[in-house]
Amino acid sequence: MSIVRRKFLQLSAVASAVALASPKVAAAASPITKNYQEIAAKLIGEAMVDTDGMEKLIYLCDRIGHRLAGEESLNRALAWSAETMKKDGLQNVVTPPVKVPVWIRGKESVKLLAPVERELPMLGLGGSIATPPEGITADVVVVKTFDELDALGKAGIAGKIVLYNMEFTGYRTTVQYRASGASRAAEYGALASLIRSVTPVSQQSPHTGGLRYTVNSPQIPGAALTVEDAAYIARMVERGHKVRVHLKMEAKTAPDADSANAIGEIVGSELPNEVVVLGGHIDSWDVGQGAQDDGSGCIAALQALAIVRKLGLKPRRTLRVCFWTNEENGLRGGNAYRVWSEAKGEKHVAALEMDGGAEKPIGFGLGLRSATAEKDGTMDAAIAKLRPIAQFLSAIHSDQILPGGGGADIGPLMSAGVPGLGLLTVGEKYFHWHHTHGDTVDKVDLQDFRACIATLAVMSYVLADMPDTLV
């Protein structure tokens, strides 16, 4: 046993001992602490010196690359994933088919014509239509909010290109401009829609992502500019200068294509039809390598199972890893997984997702879709069951359990009543790289990645093995 591994075993054992000594924790969950203290320490110790997981992630990113739905690279990634699961000794490795949408970027450009001439870095938004072959040349009108758009109305918008120069106030609040900005602008006769990239920090890097056209609105092209260029255009307009651009995009949507989820498992020793599933989405956008989003989530989940198996552990329930396909522009993989599982007559007792990058983990957010979970005490009871498990992770500081969590791919399971846990990280830089050419494997810190593996391994194993379930 290496000195490093021994050190992590000792730290984990100490953390568990502290939890056992705490009257509040001991009164609520002494059986959990007693039964899994040593196992958790071994899982953490193994994960924190692991090198195989990073090698897998490097292969996925450097040798296969980005993996947008419909791309041949996604098919190669799925085949490699299934083969790797088999090499890791997982059982029942399958790739159930999933039909996925196909969007092709094509050539694209934005050229600033006035007040000066220069090319602008840009990325078309996924799902966008193309411009006419000759492109669109028009003046730019700048708004910060939908309220400003509405105030300008058709008189101020028609025949122009709208630029949403919205400040980043958090992903969920800001992403609405990417998702529905084109349709909102089209209602007032805009020819195209541009957005300031959805990120708090930029170094002339545009961020892509999906848009959604509403049924009753005209469809117009949508693209993202860098934070710097959006700010520049806004400054020029504020100072009374006419800003004119030429936008050209060849984007198109093709017929649905064949894809799949990739699944492997450790079959439960006593309750094989009860399942704890964990994973991430194997697809990415067609820029960068999809390292943080979400190759790291897939490989961390796979490596968690690989370490469980390496240590000879076999939980009561089935412990499964799934690489879901088509999260980025369709969620077809998550929906297909639920249908596939229900056809097998399985019961999921928990679902874990890692889709927030591989920065330093701090714990999990728990999501329960029951309308009465808050009122009837179900949420409090589930969190009380999770906290003694999380105490095992205090040695690596990923022991927080917070209400509210889950993930896009486990959403269909959660809507059926399955408790969903989303891995939480410090989230310091994730949206700096998100959906950009810069989402590459060099952005993944080895020790943070190891801590993600350890956190997933401990939580998923205990959930799969403990006598009780969360709900």
Secondary structure, DSSP 8 states (H G I E B T S, - for coil): --HHHHHHHHHHHHHHHHHHH-HHHHHHHHHHHHHHHHHHHHHHHHHTT--HHHHHHHIIIIII----TT-HHHHHHHHHHHHHHHHTT-EEEE--EEEEEEEE--SEEEEEEESS-EEE-EEE-BT-----TT-EEEEEEEESSHHHHHHHHHHHHTTSEEEE----S-HHHHHHHHHHHHHHHHTTT-SEEEEE-S-S--SS-----B----TTS----EEEE-HHHHHHHHHHHHTT---EEEEEE--EEEEEEEEE-EEEEE--SSEEEEEEEEEEE----SSS--IIIIIHHHHHHHHHHHHHHHTT---SEEEEEEEE--TTTT-HHHHHHHHHHHHTT-EEEEEEE--S-SS-EEEEEEE---TTTTTSSHHHHHHHHHHHHHHTTGGGT--EEEES---TTTHHHHHTT--EEEEEE--SSHHHHTTSTT--GGGS-HHHHHHHHHHHHHHHHHHHHSSS---
